[in-house]
Amino acid sequence: MPLVEITAMSFGPYGIGHLDGKAVMVPRAVAGDLLEISLVKSRGAHAIGRIEQIVRASPDRRTPPCPFVPRCGGCDWQQIDYAAQAVFKARMLAEAFRRALGIELDERGLVTPAPAEFGYRARTRFKIGADGKAGFHAAASHTLVEVDRCLIAAGAGAAPRALAAALGARCAEIETVADGGRTILVASLKRAPQAADLARAGAVLARDPALRGVVLRGGGQRKFIGDVRLAIEVEPDCAIETEADLFSQVNREQNRALVAAVMALGGFDARIKLLDLFCGGGNFSLPAARRGAAVSGVDADAAAIAAASANAARMGLGGARFIAMKAEETARFLDRAGYRPDVVILDPPRAGAADLMEPIARMRPAAIIYVACDVATMVRDLGALTAHRYQVREVRGFDFFPNTHHLEVVARALLT
């Protein structure tokens, strides 16, 4: 069997080496490993390998702390010491900007490590099998790996399994949302919640003092049992109140650091008009409005927009308005209407915002602040902006997702 030395990591579950001039991608590998591998698949200039034996372990390799690794496909970097994870992510981020945009980033201090590598996920989604068992999918598979605990989840406990057993095959997914030492469960059903579903969920809630509430979602309906409200502090003296099933960042501590960075990059005060696209419940909009900015927040989720509007009213932020509309439609509408923001923030889903780059650029904001959880789509979109006289000036990474290859990044592009 061939020997391969792993020389780099990827934004994925792979370490990368080379064999006979071809890149070989090996899951669960660590940069610095010397591996005996077998080739699983070969396509063009790259191949997929499988570890048969670790001939020489990387100094950054460790035994994964979780007993469900490698069967569970969730934490694809648990075999890497956490200090090295942040170093590898900085290296990968810098390489992505160098390769796609020709921008040289200093890897030192480029990625802010998480304060804790375990117990950081305030939101954790458990898949539910047809037999009512709860767990996560195996890597690259829909096979369910049943788990009784998750090291990166905050406050999950036995509640997801109890609710899954009660709801049975009607339930596809259960998300745990930690808040104030107690947990709220969000169950995604295959149909609209029925009276029997509400009764079963209510019985689970009554038996577990660590549970604060349950949300049942399905068929376009949302039903609440108990207390399902959250108060998420995004910066000192600024807490967003919202229902637990609406989107919020999974790593609360790192999100506060991200919000502070975005506020510094935007330089928000009463002179600034801000357009915040994919604003959700106001993660960036409300802090900017607190600094005096005239804010227009846009999101396709009407429930999130209602929460953002309610929070702005509660905080007395009359300079913030929120619109329930798809970001692409809003950007084109505002451009035709002659609206000219000073700053645009966008925090799109993983697929990025390729269709938005041209309409945003036509509005000629002085600064565009792009927040992303996918580096590949981010550099693609930023590359499109450079054709409209924008230059990327600052980039920072935040490790929201320890023990995985994922990373949250913010970049600022300025009009030149």
Secondary structure by P-SEA (a helix, b strand, c coil): cbbbbbcccccccbbbbccccbbbbbcccccccccccccccccccbbbbbbccccccccccccccccccccccccccccccaaaaaaaaaaaaaaaaaacccccccccccbbbbccccccccbbbbbbcccbbbbbbcccccbbbbbccccccccccaaaaaaaaaacccccbbbbbbcccbbbbbbbccccccaaaaaaaaaaaaacccccbbbbbcccbbbbcccccccccccccbbbbbcccccccccaaaaaaaaaaaaaaacccccbbbbbccccccccaaaaaaaccbbbbbbccaaaaaaaaaaaaaaccccbbbbbccaaaaaaaaaaacccccbbbbbccccccccaaaaaaaacccbbbbbbccaaaaaaaaaaaaaacccccbbbbbccccccccbbbbbbbbcc
